[in-house]
Amino acid sequence: MSTSRLLFAFPMARLRHSPRGYLPALPWALLALGQAAALRGASHNRALTSLFSDLALPLGAMALVALVFGTKSLFSACESAMAFGAPARRVAAAHIALAVGVSSLFAAVLGAAVCAVGHGSQDPALPTDLITTAGVSALSGAAYGALFAFGSTFGASGGGRMALLLGDWLLGRGVAFAFVFPRLHAERLLGAPSPLELSPQTSSLMLVMMTLVFSGFAVLRVSRQAR
Amino acid sequence: MIVLGNVTVTGTSARGVPAPRLAGLSLSCAAGLTLVLGSKADGAELLGDLAAGVLAPKRGTATLFDQRASSMRGHVARVGERSLLPEHATVKATLELAWALRAEALGSTASAPSTDERLARFALGHLASAQVRSLELPERRALAFCEALTGLAPVLVLSEPLAHVAAGALPAIAETLRGRVDDGAVVLVTALSDRGLPVAKQRLSLQRGVLAPALAAPQHDAPGAIRVHGTDLRPLTQVLAVHPDVHQMLWTDAPSGSPPSTDAAPHAVLTLHGPSRLALAKALQAAATAHGVALDQWELL
């Protein structure tokens, strides 16, 4: 088995053997789908930019990040692999990559499902719309995954996740925090009016940058804690 | 080789129990068994975590083979009060993952032994497909010792290896530990008692965060003497001279038998004579601890 696969084996075991860990993401996903069904026929943007982007996306991402890290801090999640000699940076990177990947996949699937359920006659053709929505949701999910991975490096049980979630809710729509929280860019790409005059490409790039920067900071913090 | 140089660290306090603390502690463990007799409250768990690189000292240095201990985790198998095991992995997968990661860290190409055989030896064969988080404490400890003792790590740092372990695993732990010591592994064991453990090359006692040489417990409390070697034993003489268990002190570098009165003796050998070796040992230990005197070595006569 290659070393990379070995490093992924630790968080993968949590994903495989903790079915109850998915439950916190489920109600928000169902709520978003329920709202999309209720708004069916109207523009699906309304469904995507209310419960989906407000609740389902950040809360689902946070639940899945917590699942990948075993509801602990990122450092604690990495400890068992580090105890067997795996380098802290690589272990952390494997954990974060999986968390970001799972969060992104969840967002893409749920975004596409909300789009399909709430699709209206005035929306673009469904196949194109599905692909666009899934792509935008995946980018947003990845940014949220990285944000919460970074938050997991604070507090003994990764309590920083919750602090960043609150920050995203309370401050995320402020222009001043557009470079810190993904909310403004995610909503902008999903069709909400934005106070920022940014092109969709710029918002997409911002989400990619946030994913990379938060992941990088999280890796750095874990390797510093391991010293 | 484990070297702790003048380390200071404070542990976490439990309810009603003060936090253990090690202050200015130095220790060197070469190949063979180093036994530290002491409790968790004395700082034994802290000492093990420091030596294994799990915990960074607040001050001082902790090195392993001349590298920072925390960067050498692959070389050390640490079994302490809290064993770091992948909770969601199966018992069998844990051993396989540990072997593969240690082989990578050590650059070893040794072929992995049969995991089933390793587990069977430690009476864990029936738990091979169980998840680690489902194990009881004695089984968890048996698994941690199985990984440590039959794995690739050349350095073992173990706490109470014969306590709180599944009964079926005890013979394998004692036997494998003896084998690893004989093979020249660097082994640091912290325990309350040396009962059942291999003969230690270095015996130390840890009391309230202070390390001191520990005498081998005599088989019987025979009358006798102790010869003590130290760089500066003079501070002890004030105490030992009036101690009821010591009735004679002889200084090998002072023909009259009295302690040297000048600074001319950087190294002195003091021979104590008293009613029993055990009483002498206790008296010596208490005096050395009380006065912060480092004793190089001693021998029972």
Boltz contact constraints between the chains, C-beta under 6 A:
constraints:
  - contact:
      token1: [A, 1]
      token2: [B, 100]
      max_distance: 6.0
  - contact:
      token1: [A, 3]
      token2: [B, 104]
      max_distance: 6.0
  - contact:
      token1: [A, 6]
      token2: [B, 100]
      max_distance: 6.0
  - contact:
      token1: [A, 6]
      token2: [B, 101]
      max_distance: 6.0
  - contact:
      token1: [A, 9]
      token2: [B, 97]
      max_distance: 6.0
  - contact:
      token1: [A, 10]
      token2: [B, 86]
      max_distance: 6.0
  - contact:
      token1: [A, 13]
      token2: [B, 88]
      max_distance: 6.0
  - contact:
      token1: [A, 13]
      token2: [B, 89]
      max_distance: 6.0
  - contact:
      token1: [A, 14]
      token2: [B, 88]
      max_distance: 6.0
  - contact:
      token1: [A, 17]
      token2: [B, 88]
      max_distance: 6.0
  - contact:
      token1: [A, 79]
      token2: [B, 84]
      max_distance: 6.0
  - contact:
      token1: [A, 80]
      token2: [B, 84]
      max_distance: 6.0
  - contact:
      token1: [A, 80]
      token2: [B, 85]
      max_distance: 6.0
  - contact:
      token1: [A, 80]
      token2: [B, 86]
      max_distance: 6.0
  - contact:
      token1: [A, 82]
      token2: [B, 73]
      max_distance: 6.0
  - contact:
      token1: [A, 83]
      token2: [B, 84]
      max_distance: 6.0
  - contact:
      token1: [A, 84]
      token2: [B, 98]
      max_distance: 6.0
  - contact:
      token1: [A, 84]
      token2: [B, 101]
      max_distance: 6.0
  - contact:
      token1: [A, 84]
      token2: [B, 102]
      max_distance: 6.0
  - contact:
      token1: [A, 85]
      token2: [B, 73]
      max_distance: 6.0
  - contact:
      token1: [A, 85]
      token2: [B, 74]
      max_distance: 6.0
  - contact:
      token1: [A, 85]
      token2: [B, 101]
      max_distance: 6.0
  - contact:
      token1: [A, 85]
      token2: [B, 102]
      max_distance: 6.0
  - contact:
      token1: [A, 85]
      token2: [B, 105]
      max_distance: 6.0
  - contact:
      token1: [A, 86]
      token2: [B, 101]
      max_distance: 6.0
  - contact:
      token1: [A, 227]
      token2: [B, 70]
      max_distance: 6.0
